[in-house]
Amino acid sequence: MQVSCTLGPDYQRPLTLAKSDSDTVSAHYRGPASENQSEQSLGKVPSEQLDWWRAYSDPLLDQWVDDLLADNLDLRSAAERIIQAHERVVIAGGERWPLAAFNVDGTRGFSPDLLKPSERSYRSDVNVGLGISWQADLFGKIRRSVEAAQYQSLANEADYLALQHTLVAELVRLRASVAVSQRELAVQADIVDSRQRTLDTVGRRYRLGVKDTSALSVYTAEENVASAQAQLVVLNQQLAENLLVLDTLLNQRPGTLQEIATDFPLLPLSAGVTVGVPAALLDQRPDIRGNEFRLMATNAQVGVAMADLFPDLTLSVNGGFTSDQWGGLFDNNNALGSLTGQITTRLFEGGRLQAQIRLRESELREQAAQYAKLVLNALAEVETALLQEHYLAEQVALLQRSTSAARKAEALAERRYQQGISSLLELLEAQRRRQNSERSLLAAQRASWRARIDLHLALGGDWVNKS
């Protein structure tokens, strides 16, 4: 039964560029958590936002995500922050209930006997008492405090989901990066073999004294082989470093991952992206939800500051028994008790209370501005990722054509050189152009994966609008 009023403004979602029409923007959000809400363990935290990675049907990635969610140390820390926030809700809610205290004390003392100075007088006192006090929440101060704690708890849960989402995205990015690196190694090994064949041919022709073949040609071919081999070493180093990052992400001893399956696609799945109304973005992205929950908590703190201006009513009931001996302690004539009501109001505090209200209101406006900026940035991230998807798809298609032509040109130049039709410089130029084309294609494929993962991050998961 409510017997009080609640001071402070009721929450209203701030007007942002995402909220241009009340018919297209949903104001639905999860309500305050129950103060008796059970603790959510690491494995029970909802993970709807993480389902998008399953579309790639990669068993190794599935296993990595399972290991990540179970063992990642950052997630464990975030899970503990959820538990701490839940306990703060319980602590804040405890203010609404009466406080009861039971005490038992006894004393045994002595003093000189006034009638017989040579003797002592002894006295025993036994007291048993029960005290109950309750602060009436007349102006909703406690209720607003609980509300603030509940919203902060929801914000911590959203932070956990946001961290999950970010870490899974990083895991998918590394999986794709490893796949591209493996392809780079294969391409580079093929380039090394091609240049080694050229060196063998040049060396043989030089030993036979073929016209237009000199020691300079041999040295040039050797330099090209060594350069390609050096690039192969760099690619092996980059792959090894990515595997070490994966080990850390999965809370494994560095060096655990050695061999990785190579059947992961070099390009993300081709699919049309349909982005819902801005409200869908607000409801899907856990980082935006967490920011709004903090905004709600700050809004509730304004009510707490306003309630400080008004009197506090405390009711106390005390009762017990007192006697000079245990026997007969609970007799009716040994009973005592009291009922107390106390009203406390602040008359003068040097403007502190009004300043506290203005401070909370300023914090509310600041967080509202930050929330609006976060939404605006989120929309920009979606648009940027969509642009990257579009242009990178065109770039990859053109580079695939370029690479195919470069491979054919290299093969033709190698045959022509072996037949003595073209010069070594023409062959080396064809090999250089093929290598550059291969690198550009792989870089575009890697960038395509980055753009796709950025799109998942910007949309808070998949682009299918979950109702």
TANORLIN-V622591 format. One record per residue. N is the residue number from 1. RES is the residue in one letter. SS is DSSP state (~ for helix, > for strand, _ for the rest). PHI is phi as a letter, one per 40 degrees, with the letter a starting at -180 (* if undefined). PSI is psi in whole degrees, -180 to 180 (NA if undefined). Layout:
BEGIN
n->[N | N]
res->[RES | RES]
ss->[SS | SS]
phi->[PHI | PHI]
psi->[PSI | PSI]
END
This chain:
BEGIN
n->[1 | 2 | 3 | 4 | 5 | 6 | 7 | 8 | 9 | 10 | 11 | 12 | 13 | 14 | 15 | 16 | 17 | 18 | 19 | 20 | 21 | 22 | 23 | 24 | 25 | 26 | 27 | 28 | 29 | 30 | 31 | 32 | 33 | 34 | 35 | 36 | 37 | 38 | 39 | 40 | 41 | 42 | 43 | 44 | 45 | 46 | 47 | 48 | 49 | 50 | 51 | 52 | 53 | 54 | 55 | 56 | 57 | 58 | 59 | 60 | 61 | 62 | 63 | 64 | 65 | 66 | 67 | 68 | 69 | 70 | 71 | 72 | 73 | 74 | 75 | 76 | 77 | 78 | 79 | 80 | 81 | 82 | 83 | 84 | 85 | 86 | 87 | 88 | 89 | 90 | 91 | 92 | 93 | 94 | 95 | 96 | 97 | 98 | 99 | 100 | 101 | 102 | 103 | 104 | 105 | 106 | 107 | 108 | 109 | 110 | 111 | 112 | 113 | 114 | 115 | 116 | 117 | 118 | 119 | 120 | 121 | 122 | 123 | 124 | 125 | 126 | 127 | 128 | 129 | 130 | 131 | 132 | 133 | 134 | 135 | 136 | 137 | 138 | 139 | 140 | 141 | 142 | 143 | 144 | 145 | 146 | 147 | 148 | 149 | 150 | 151 | 152 | 153 | 154 | 155 | 156 | 157 | 158 | 159 | 160 | 161 | 162 | 163 | 164 | 165 | 166 | 167 | 168 | 169 | 170 | 171 | 172 | 173 | 174 | 175 | 176 | 177 | 178 | 179 | 180 | 181 | 182 | 183 | 184 | 185 | 186 | 187 | 188 | 189 | 190 | 191 | 192 | 193 | 194 | 195 | 196 | 197 | 198 | 199 | 200 | 201 | 202 | 203 | 204 | 205 | 206 | 207 | 208 | 209 | 210 | 211 | 212 | 213 | 214 | 215 | 216 | 217 | 218 | 219 | 220 | 221 | 222 | 223 | 224 | 225 | 226 | 227 | 228 | 229 | 230 | 231 | 232 | 233 | 234 | 235 | 236 | 237 | 238 | 239 | 240 | 241 | 242 | 243 | 244 | 245 | 246 | 247 | 248 | 249 | 250 | 251 | 252 | 253 | 254 | 255 | 256 | 257 | 258 | 259 | 260 | 261 | 262 | 263 | 264 | 265 | 266 | 267 | 268 | 269 | 270 | 271 | 272 | 273 | 274 | 275 | 276 | 277 | 278 | 279 | 280 | 281 | 282 | 283 | 284 | 285 | 286 | 287 | 288 | 289 | 290 | 291 | 292 | 293 | 294 | 295 | 296 | 297 | 298 | 299 | 300 | 301 | 302 | 303 | 304 | 305 | 306 | 307 | 308 | 309 | 310 | 311 | 312 | 313 | 314 | 315 | 316 | 317 | 318 | 319 | 320 | 321 | 322 | 323 | 324 | 325 | 326 | 327 | 328 | 329 | 330 | 331 | 332 | 333 | 334 | 335 | 336 | 337 | 338 | 339 | 340 | 341 | 342 | 343 | 344 | 345 | 346 | 347 | 348 | 349 | 350 | 351 | 352 | 353 | 354 | 355 | 356 | 357 | 358 | 359 | 360 | 361 | 362 | 363 | 364 | 365 | 366 | 367 | 368 | 369 | 370 | 371 | 372 | 373 | 374 | 375 | 376 | 377 | 378 | 379 | 380 | 381 | 382 | 383 | 384 | 385 | 386 | 387 | 388 | 389 | 390 | 391 | 392 | 393 | 394 | 395 | 396 | 397 | 398 | 399 | 400 | 401 | 402 | 403 | 404 | 405 | 406 | 407 | 408 | 409 | 410 | 411 | 412 | 413 | 414 | 415 | 416 | 417 | 418 | 419 | 420 | 421 | 422 | 423 | 424 | 425 | 426 | 427 | 428 | 429 | 430 | 431 | 432 | 433 | 434 | 435 | 436 | 437 | 438 | 439 | 440 | 441 | 442 | 443 | 444 | 445 | 446 | 447 | 448 | 449 | 450 | 451 | 452 | 453 | 454 | 455 | 456 | 457 | 458 | 459 | 460 | 461 | 462 | 463 | 464 | 465 | 466 | 467]
res->[M | Q | V | S | C | T | L | G | P | D | Y | Q | R | P | L | T | L | A | K | S | D | S | D | T | V | S | A | H | Y | R | G | P | A | S | E | N | Q | S | E | Q | S | L | G | K | V | P | S | E | Q | L | D | W | W | R | A | Y | S | D | P | L | L | D | Q | W | V | D | D | L | L | A | D | N | L | D | L | R | S | A | A | E | R | I | I | Q | A | H | E | R | V | V | I | A | G | G | E | R | W | P | L | A | A | F | N | V | D | G | T | R | G | F | S | P | D | L | L | K | P | S | E | R | S | Y | R | S | D | V | N | V | G | L | G | I | S | W | Q | A | D | L | F | G | K | I | R | R | S | V | E | A | A | Q | Y | Q | S | L | A | N | E | A | D | Y | L | A | L | Q | H | T | L | V | A | E | L | V | R | L | R | A | S | V | A | V | S | Q | R | E | L | A | V | Q | A | D | I | V | D | S | R | Q | R | T | L | D | T | V | G | R | R | Y | R | L | G | V | K | D | T | S | A | L | S | V | Y | T | A | E | E | N | V | A | S | A | Q | A | Q | L | V | V | L | N | Q | Q | L | A | E | N | L | L | V | L | D | T | L | L | N | Q | R | P | G | T | L | Q | E | I | A | T | D | F | P | L | L | P | L | S | A | G | V | T | V | G | V | P | A | A | L | L | D | Q | R | P | D | I | R | G | N | E | F | R | L | M | A | T | N | A | Q | V | G | V | A | M | A | D | L | F | P | D | L | T | L | S | V | N | G | G | F | T | S | D | Q | W | G | G | L | F | D | N | N | N | A | L | G | S | L | T | G | Q | I | T | T | R | L | F | E | G | G | R | L | Q | A | Q | I | R | L | R | E | S | E | L | R | E | Q | A | A | Q | Y | A | K | L | V | L | N | A | L | A | E | V | E | T | A | L | L | Q | E | H | Y | L | A | E | Q | V | A | L | L | Q | R | S | T | S | A | A | R | K | A | E | A | L | A | E | R | R | Y | Q | Q | G | I | S | S | L | L | E | L | L | E | A | Q | R | R | R | Q | N | S | E | R | S | L | L | A | A | Q | R | A | S | W | R | A | R | I | D | L | H | L | A | L | G | G | D | W | V | N | K | S]
ss->[_ | _ | _ | _ | _ | _ | _ | _ | _ | _ | _ | _ | _ | _ | _ | _ | _ | _ | _ | _ | _ | _ | _ | _ | _ | _ | _ | _ | _ | _ | _ | _ | _ | _ | _ | _ | _ | _ | _ | _ | _ | ~ | ~ | ~ | _ | _ | _ | ~ | ~ | ~ | ~ | ~ | ~ | ~ | ~ | ~ | _ | _ | ~ | ~ | ~ | ~ | ~ | ~ | ~ | ~ | ~ | ~ | ~ | ~ | ~ | _ | ~ | ~ | ~ | ~ | ~ | ~ | ~ | ~ | ~ | ~ | ~ | ~ | ~ | ~ | ~ | ~ | ~ | ~ | ~ | ~ | ~ | ~ | ~ | ~ | _ | _ | > | > | > | > | > | > | > | > | > | > | > | > | > | > | _ | _ | _ | _ | _ | _ | _ | > | > | > | > | > | > | > | > | > | > | > | > | > | > | > | > | > | _ | _ | _ | _ | ~ | ~ | ~ | ~ | ~ | ~ | ~ | ~ | ~ | ~ | ~ | ~ | ~ | ~ | ~ | ~ | ~ | ~ | ~ | ~ | ~ | ~ | ~ | ~ | ~ | ~ | ~ | ~ | ~ | ~ | ~ | ~ | ~ | ~ | ~ | ~ | ~ | ~ | ~ | ~ | ~ | ~ | ~ | ~ | ~ | ~ | ~ | ~ | ~ | ~ | ~ | ~ | ~ | ~ | ~ | ~ | ~ | ~ | ~ | ~ | ~ | ~ | ~ | ~ | ~ | ~ | ~ | ~ | _ | _ | _ | _ | _ | _ | ~ | ~ | ~ | ~ | ~ | ~ | ~ | ~ | ~ | ~ | ~ | ~ | ~ | ~ | ~ | ~ | ~ | ~ | ~ | ~ | ~ | ~ | ~ | ~ | ~ | ~ | ~ | ~ | ~ | ~ | ~ | ~ | ~ | ~ | ~ | _ | _ | _ | _ | _ | _ | _ | _ | _ | _ | _ | _ | _ | _ | _ | _ | _ | _ | _ | _ | _ | _ | _ | _ | _ | _ | _ | _ | ~ | ~ | ~ | ~ | ~ | ~ | ~ | _ | ~ | ~ | ~ | ~ | ~ | ~ | ~ | ~ | ~ | ~ | ~ | ~ | ~ | ~ | ~ | ~ | ~ | ~ | ~ | ~ | ~ | ~ | _ | _ | _ | _ | > | > | > | > | > | > | > | > | > | > | > | > | _ | _ | _ | _ | _ | _ | _ | _ | ~ | ~ | ~ | > | > | > | > | > | > | > | > | > | > | _ | _ | _ | _ | _ | _ | _ | ~ | ~ | ~ | ~ | ~ | ~ | ~ | ~ | ~ | ~ | ~ | ~ | ~ | ~ | ~ | ~ | ~ | ~ | ~ | ~ | ~ | ~ | ~ | ~ | ~ | ~ | ~ | ~ | ~ | ~ | ~ | ~ | ~ | ~ | ~ | ~ | ~ | ~ | ~ | ~ | ~ | ~ | ~ | ~ | ~ | ~ | ~ | ~ | ~ | ~ | ~ | ~ | ~ | ~ | ~ | ~ | ~ | ~ | ~ | ~ | ~ | ~ | ~ | ~ | ~ | ~ | ~ | _ | _ | _ | _ | _ | ~ | ~ | ~ | ~ | ~ | ~ | ~ | ~ | ~ | ~ | ~ | ~ | ~ | ~ | ~ | ~ | ~ | ~ | ~ | ~ | ~ | ~ | ~ | ~ | ~ | ~ | ~ | ~ | ~ | ~ | ~ | ~ | ~ | ~ | ~ | ~ | _ | _ | _ | _ | _ | _ | _ | _]
phi->[* | c | b | a | b | b | c | h | c | c | c | b | c | c | c | b | c | c | b | c | a | c | c | b | b | c | b | c | a | c | c | d | c | c | c | c | d | c | c | c | c | d | c | b | c | d | b | c | c | c | c | c | c | c | c | c | f | b | d | c | c | d | c | c | c | d | c | c | c | c | b | c | c | c | c | c | c | c | c | c | c | c | c | c | c | c | c | c | c | c | c | c | c | c | c | c | b | c | b | b | b | b | b | b | a | a | b | b | b | a | a | c | c | c | c | b | d | c | b | b | b | b | a | b | b | b | b | b | a | b | b | b | b | a | c | c | c | c | b | g | c | c | c | c | c | c | c | c | c | c | c | c | c | c | c | c | c | c | c | c | c | c | c | d | d | c | c | c | c | c | c | c | c | c | c | c | c | c | c | c | c | c | c | d | c | c | c | c | c | c | c | c | c | c | c | c | c | c | c | c | c | c | c | c | c | c | c | c | g | c | c | g | b | b | c | c | c | c | c | c | c | c | c | c | c | c | c | c | c | c | c | c | c | c | c | c | c | c | c | c | c | c | c | c | c | c | d | c | c | c | f | b | c | d | h | c | c | b | b | b | d | b | c | c | c | c | b | c | d | c | a | c | b | b | c | c | c | d | c | c | c | c | c | c | c | c | c | c | c | c | c | c | c | c | c | c | c | c | c | c | c | c | c | c | c | c | c | c | c | b | c | b | b | b | b | b | b | b | a | i | b | b | a | c | a | c | c | g | d | c | c | c | c | c | c | a | a | a | b | b | b | b | b | b | b | c | c | a | b | g | g | c | c | c | c | c | c | c | c | c | c | c | c | c | c | c | c | c | c | c | c | c | c | c | c | c | c | c | c | c | c | c | c | c | c | c | c | c | d | c | c | c | c | c | c | c | c | c | c | c | c | c | c | d | c | c | c | c | c | c | c | c | c | c | c | c | c | c | c | g | c | b | c | c | c | c | c | c | c | c | c | c | c | c | c | c | c | c | c | c | c | c | c | c | c | c | c | c | c | c | c | c | c | c | c | d | c | c | c | g | h | c | c | c | c | c | c]
psi->[128 | 124 | 20 | 169 | 161 | 117 | 161 | 159 | 144 | 146 | 137 | 131 | 132 | 150 | 123 | 176 | -20 | -13 | 75 | -14 | 124 | -20 | -19 | -3 | 123 | 137 | 15 | 140 | 162 | 137 | 177 | 142 | 147 | 142 | -14 | 11 | 134 | 154 | 139 | 122 | 174 | -39 | -12 | -2 | 132 | 146 | 36 | -33 | -10 | 1 | -17 | -32 | -19 | -22 | -19 | -5 | 51 | 110 | -38 | -42 | -40 | -45 | -40 | -43 | -42 | -45 | -40 | -50 | -26 | -33 | -12 | 131 | -34 | -39 | -36 | -42 | -44 | -36 | -38 | -34 | -31 | -47 | -43 | -41 | -39 | -41 | -32 | -33 | -44 | -42 | -46 | -38 | -24 | -21 | -20 | -14 | 155 | 149 | 127 | 139 | 134 | 133 | 147 | 128 | 151 | 147 | 150 | 113 | 165 | 159 | 162 | 140 | 124 | -31 | -31 | 87 | -24 | -5 | 169 | 151 | 128 | 146 | 138 | 140 | 130 | 129 | 131 | 126 | 155 | 126 | 135 | 128 | 148 | 130 | 116 | 128 | 69 | -34 | 18 | 17 | -47 | -41 | -41 | -35 | -42 | -42 | -44 | -42 | -37 | -43 | -36 | -36 | -43 | -36 | -39 | -38 | -42 | -37 | -39 | -47 | -39 | -41 | -43 | -49 | -44 | -43 | -40 | -41 | -42 | -36 | -45 | -40 | -42 | -37 | -45 | -40 | -40 | -42 | -43 | -40 | -40 | -40 | -39 | -41 | -42 | -44 | -44 | -37 | -39 | -39 | -41 | -45 | -41 | -44 | -31 | -38 | -41 | -44 | -42 | -42 | -45 | -44 | -42 | -44 | -35 | -41 | -31 | -7 | 30 | 143 | 147 | 16 | 122 | 176 | -32 | -39 | -40 | -46 | -39 | -43 | -39 | -42 | -40 | -39 | -46 | -38 | -43 | -38 | -37 | -41 | -33 | -38 | -43 | -42 | -39 | -39 | -45 | -40 | -44 | -39 | -40 | -39 | -35 | -39 | -40 | -43 | -44 | -42 | -36 | 8 | 45 | 158 | 129 | 131 | -1 | -47 | 125 | -60 | 129 | 137 | 142 | 10 | 28 | 140 | 143 | -17 | 145 | 160 | 139 | 124 | 146 | 133 | 118 | 110 | 132 | -171 | 160 | -32 | -34 | -37 | -43 | -39 | -23 | -42 | 118 | -31 | -35 | -40 | -43 | -41 | -38 | -37 | -37 | -36 | -40 | -40 | -42 | -38 | -41 | -33 | -26 | -42 | -37 | -44 | -38 | -38 | -24 | -19 | -17 | 162 | 155 | 134 | 123 | 128 | 134 | 139 | 128 | 138 | 156 | -166 | 145 | 141 | 165 | 7 | 158 | -40 | 126 | 16 | -38 | 18 | 153 | -34 | -6 | 2 | 149 | 159 | 168 | 154 | 123 | 136 | 133 | 128 | 125 | 126 | 148 | 121 | -40 | 126 | 29 | 27 | 7 | -43 | -44 | -38 | -35 | -40 | -47 | -37 | -48 | -40 | -39 | -41 | -38 | -45 | -38 | -46 | -32 | -40 | -40 | -39 | -45 | -41 | -40 | -42 | -45 | -45 | -37 | -43 | -39 | -38 | -40 | -49 | -41 | -45 | -38 | -40 | -44 | -42 | -47 | -51 | -34 | -34 | -43 | -42 | -44 | -42 | -43 | -40 | -31 | -42 | -43 | -43 | -41 | -44 | -39 | -37 | -43 | -40 | -39 | -45 | -41 | -43 | -37 | -42 | -43 | -37 | -43 | -30 | -3 | 17 | -42 | 168 | 168 | -37 | -37 | -40 | -46 | -37 | -40 | -41 | -42 | -44 | -36 | -44 | -45 | -40 | -41 | -44 | -43 | -41 | -45 | -37 | -39 | -37 | -41 | -43 | -33 | -40 | -41 | -42 | -41 | -43 | -38 | -36 | -42 | -43 | -43 | -31 | -2 | 26 | -132 | 165 | -1 | 122 | 108 | 126 | NA]
END
